[in-house]
């Protein structure tokens, strides 16, 4: 018997910014499944891929090195990038794994 374990640790959390300290404040609950962003390896092989960079993405590729902490206008940019990668996910996967 072969058992494969895939680490599903790439998750999204949304927090208010604590105005007094500038740090992370109260977490905003997301809908069921809304916190799932994929397998840990997707940091490099999907979000941080050369294909993602060629699409003009700038925030998602930073997942190669660290988590993304977006505030202000970057939240809108992050949403646009997430929509873009979702639109091109099949092509990226074919390019990367074929």
ChimeraX attribute file (.defattr): number of C-alpha atoms within 10 A of each C-alpha:
attribute: neighborCount
match mode: 1-to-1
recipient: residues
	/A:1	3
	/A:2	4
	/A:3	5
	/A:4	6
	/A:5	6
	/A:6	9
	/A:7	10
	/A:8	13
	/A:9	12
	/A:10	16
	/A:11	14
	/A:12	14
	/A:13	12
	/A:14	15
	/A:15	14
	/A:16	13
	/A:17	14
	/A:18	11
	/A:19	9
	/A:20	7
	/A:21	8
	/A:22	9
	/A:23	10
	/A:24	13
	/A:25	14
	/A:26	10
	/A:27	11
	/A:28	10
	/A:29	11
	/A:30	12
	/A:31	7
	/A:32	7
	/A:33	9
	/A:34	11
	/A:35	14
	/A:36	14
	/A:37	16
	/A:38	15
	/A:39	15
	/A:40	15
	/A:41	16
	/A:42	16
	/A:43	21
	/A:44	17
	/A:45	19
	/A:46	22
	/A:47	26
	/A:48	21
	/A:49	19
	/A:50	16
	/A:51	21
	/A:52	23
	/A:53	15
	/A:54	9
	/A:55	12
	/A:56	12
	/A:57	22
	/A:58	16
	/A:59	22
	/A:60	23
	/A:61	23
	/A:62	16
	/A:63	19
	/A:64	16
	/A:65	10
	/A:66	9
	/A:67	14
	/A:68	14
	/A:69	13
	/A:70	13
	/A:71	13
	/A:72	7
	/A:73	8
	/A:74	13
	/A:75	13
	/A:76	12
	/A:77	17
	/A:78	19
	/A:79	13
	/A:80	13
	/A:81	21
	/A:82	17
	/A:83	12
	/A:84	15
	/A:85	20
	/A:86	11
	/A:87	11
	/A:88	14
	/A:89	16
	/A:90	11
	/A:91	11
	/A:92	20
	/A:93	13
	/A:94	9
	/A:95	10
	/A:96	13
	/A:97	7
	/A:98	6
